[in-house]
Amino acid sequence: MSGRSFSVRTASWQNDRQALQSVRVPVFVFEQKVDAREEFDDIDPICMHILAVDQENRPVGTGRIDAHGKIGRMAVLPDWRQHGVGRAILLFALDLARSQGMNRVYLHSQVSALGFYQKSGFKGFGDRFHEAGIEHLSMELLL
């Protein structure tokens, strides 16, 4: 099913909350069993959000980056995985970071996604840890 068409754009919590939640709830809350109180936090309103949508403008993926360069809440709906959506969101986040004058970004990668981030040049550091009941590793990329 390659060649699926989607686009990626900036989003804001104030204007796009429902669209962002329509991806994050099924992926994090239902699929990965993250408590919704942990998933939606106090920095959502102040982060730069990224939204991937299909040709009918239906949300298919999300991500966010905060003012310190932390990328997070990367999620793609199951039917859209392996179609480049996650990579497009990540590249968009890196462009946003550069446009804000950041020279480094970092994230907490789920261990199952380490290879995804390594392909984009991220390097792991520190020890593995649990966040929301899922094993993670901190990773960084110098821009």
C-alpha positions as CSV (number, residue, x, y, z in Angstrom):
1,M,0.0,0.0,0.0
2,S,2.8,2.4,-0.8
3,G,2.0,5.8,-2.3
4,R,-0.6,6.8,0.2
5,S,-1.0,10.5,0.0
6,F,-0.7,12.7,3.2
7,S,0.5,16.1,4.1
8,V,2.2,17.5,7.3
9,R,1.6,20.8,8.8
10,T,2.0,22.8,12.1
11,A,-0.8,22.6,14.5
12,S,-1.7,24.2,17.8
13,W,-3.3,22.7,20.9
14,Q,-5.7,25.6,21.0
15,N,-6.9,25.1,17.4
16,D,-6.2,21.5,16.7
17,R,-6.7,19.7,20.0
18,Q,-9.4,17.4,18.7
19,A,-7.4,16.3,15.6
20,L,-4.3,15.7,17.8
21,Q,-6.3,13.7,20.3
22,S,-7.9,11.7,17.5
23,V,-4.4,10.1,16.9
24,R,-2.9,10.1,20.4
25,V,-5.9,8.5,22.2
26,P,-6.0,5.4,19.9
27,V,-2.2,5.0,19.8
28,F,-1.1,5.9,23.3
29,V,-4.2,5.4,25.5
30,F,-5.8,2.4,23.8
31,E,-3.0,0.6,22.0
32,Q,-0.1,1.2,24.5
33,K,-2.3,1.5,27.6
34,V,-0.9,4.9,28.7
35,D,-3.0,6.6,31.3
36,A,-4.8,9.6,29.6
37,R,-3.8,11.8,32.6
38,E,-0.2,11.1,31.7
39,E,-0.6,11.4,27.9
40,F,-2.1,14.9,28.0
41,D,0.1,17.2,30.1
42,D,0.6,20.8,31.0
43,I,3.0,21.5,28.2
44,D,0.6,20.5,25.4
45,P,-0.7,24.1,25.2
46,I,2.8,25.6,24.8
47,C,4.4,23.0,22.4
48,M,4.7,23.4,18.7
49,H,2.6,20.5,17.3
50,I,2.8,18.7,14.0
51,L,-0.2,17.0,12.4
52,A,-0.2,14.6,9.4
53,V,-3.5,14.4,7.5
54,D,-4.7,12.3,4.6
55,Q,-6.2,13.6,1.4
56,E,-9.6,14.1,3.1
57,N,-7.9,16.1,5.9
58,R,-8.3,13.3,8.4
59,P,-5.6,13.1,11.1
60,V,-3.2,10.2,10.7
61,G,-0.1,11.2,12.7
62,T,1.2,13.6,15.3
63,G,4.3,14.9,17.0
64,R,5.3,17.8,19.1
65,I,8.4,19.8,20.1
66,D,8.9,22.0,23.1
67,A,10.9,25.2,23.5
68,H,13.9,23.2,24.8
69,G,14.1,20.9,21.7
70,K,12.4,17.9,23.2
71,I,10.5,16.0,20.5
72,G,7.6,13.8,21.8
73,R,4.1,12.4,21.3
74,M,5.2,10.9,18.0
75,A,2.2,8.7,16.9
76,V,0.9,7.3,13.7
77,L,-2.4,5.5,13.3
78,P,-1.8,1.7,12.6
79,D,-3.2,1.8,9.0
80,W,-0.7,4.5,8.2
81,R,2.5,3.0,9.6
82,Q,5.2,2.0,7.1
83,H,4.1,4.7,4.7
84,G,6.6,7.4,5.7
85,V,4.3,9.4,8.0
86,G,6.5,9.1,11.0
87,R,9.6,10.0,9.1
88,A,7.8,13.1,7.6
89,I,6.7,14.2,11.1
90,L,10.2,13.8,12.4
91,L,11.8,15.7,9.6
92,F,9.2,18.5,10.0
93,A,10.0,18.6,13.7
94,L,13.7,19.0,12.9
95,D,13.0,21.8,10.4
96,L,10.9,23.5,13.1
97,A,13.8,23.2,15.6
98,R,16.2,24.7,13.1
99,S,13.9,27.5,12.4
100,Q,13.8,28.3,16.1
101,G,17.6,28.4,16.2
102,M,18.0,25.2,18.1
103,N,21.3,23.3,17.6
104,R,20.2,20.1,19.4
105,V,17.0,18.1,19.8
106,Y,16.4,15.2,22.1
107,L,13.6,12.7,22.8
108,H,12.7,9.7,24.9
109,S,12.4,6.8,22.4
110,Q,10.4,3.7,23.2
111,V,12.9,0.9,22.9
112,S,10.8,-0.6,20.0
113,A,11.4,2.6,18.0
114,L,15.2,3.0,18.5
115,G,16.0,2.0,14.9
116,F,13.5,4.5,13.5
117,Y,15.3,7.4,15.3
118,Q,18.8,6.0,14.6
119,K,18.1,6.0,10.9
120,S,17.7,9.8,11.2
121,G,21.0,10.2,13.0
122,F,19.8,10.2,16.7
123,K,22.3,8.7,19.2
124,G,21.2,7.1,22.4
125,F,22.6,8.2,25.8
126,G,22.3,7.2,29.4
127,D,20.5,4.1,30.8
128,R,17.1,2.7,29.7
129,F,14.2,3.8,31.9
130,H,10.5,3.3,32.2
131,E,8.0,6.1,31.3
132,A,4.3,5.5,31.3
133,G,5.1,1.8,31.9
134,I,7.1,1.5,28.7
135,E,10.9,1.0,28.4
136,H,12.6,4.1,26.8
137,L,16.1,5.4,26.0
138,S,17.1,9.1,25.8
139,M,18.4,10.1,22.3
140,E,19.8,13.3,20.9
141,L,20.6,14.8,17.5
142,L,22.9,17.7,16.9
143,L,21.5,20.0,14.2
